[in-house]
Amino acid sequence: MPAEAILPDWAFPPPQGYVAEDLDHIPDLPPHTELIDGSLIVLGPQAPSDEALTCYQAEDVILAVEVVSPVTEVRDRKRKPTLYAEAGIPHDRLKLTVPFDIDIDLTTLNT
């Protein structure tokens, strides 16, 4: 049986790949689906969440945190930091003044 017969239409990305806005319009998309380089990455079951927003503008991001597991380690430690840097999301220093002053050089932390 061909894959097209058992997989939903969204499993086959358009030639130009998906964009963030597509995530809100794809019917029956599994929860916790990530968009990386135009492809949809479907993650395993997660704890319930009330989070409804699926897309943030890079300039609105103060901190991006990845929970790394053996299955996602290469993507979380290699590809995503590159994408964050390309989008202008700070990735080498965490500096905040609210709720208190904090300044951490993330390049000194062990991964």
N, C-alpha and C positions, 0 to 999 in steps of 0.2 A: 504494500500500500504506500503510495507516495506521501511525503511529509505534508504536502499541501492539503491532503485529505483529512489529516488528524490535528493540524495546528491551526490556530486562529489567524486571520489575515494580518494582524499586527506583528506576528512573528517574522514576517518578511518585510524588512524596511524598504522604503522607497529608494530609488537610485541615489538621491542626494542625502539620504539618511534622515532620521527624525530630528526635530528641534524641540526645545523645551515646551513651547506652546502646544505641541502635539499631545503631550501627556494628558492634558485636561480634556481631550476630545476623542481619545481612543476608548471605545466601549469595552467593558469587562477586563481592563488591564489589571493584573494582580497588584495588590498593595505592595509598597516598598520596591517598585520597579525603578531602576536608575537609568539615566540617559548618559552614555559615555561615547564620545566620538560618533554620534549619530545612530548608535545601536542601543537597543533596550537590554538591560541586564536585569533579569528577574532573580530576586533574592529569595531565600527560604523563608519559612514562617518567622514572624517577628512578634514582639509583645504588642498588644493593642496600643493605639495612639489616637489622640484627638486632632492631630496635625492635619490641616486641610490644605495649606499652601504647598504647592509642588515646585515652585520656581522662585528664586530670589535673584535680584540684580547684583552683580559683583560689587558695586559700590555700597550696597547695603549689608554686606557680609563683614562682620567683625572677627569671627572665629569659625573655622570649619573643623569639626572633630570627626575623625574616622575611627570606628570601632573595628579593629583589624582581627580577622580570623584567618586560619590557614587557607581557606578557600578564596579569600579576597585580598590576601597580603600583597601580591604583585600590583594589583589594580590600586589598592589604597596607599601603598608606599611609593610607587613609581609613577603611575599614570596620573592619578588625581592631583598630586602636588604640582606636576607640570601644568595641568589644566588650570589650577588655581592661580599659579604664577602668571600664566598667559592672560588670565582675566583681570589681573591686577589685585588679586586678593593677597594680602600680606601672608607670607608663609615661613618667614625666618625669624620673626619677632612678634611677641604678643605684648602690646602696650595699651593699657586701659587706665582710665581715671575713675570709672564708675563700676561697681559700687565702692571701690577703693583703688588706690594706685597700685599698679602691677606692671612690671617690665621684665620679660623673660626672653633671653636669647635662645630661641628654639633649636638653633644649630648646635648648641652645646649638650642637648639631651641625647641620651642613647635611644636608638630605635630598636 
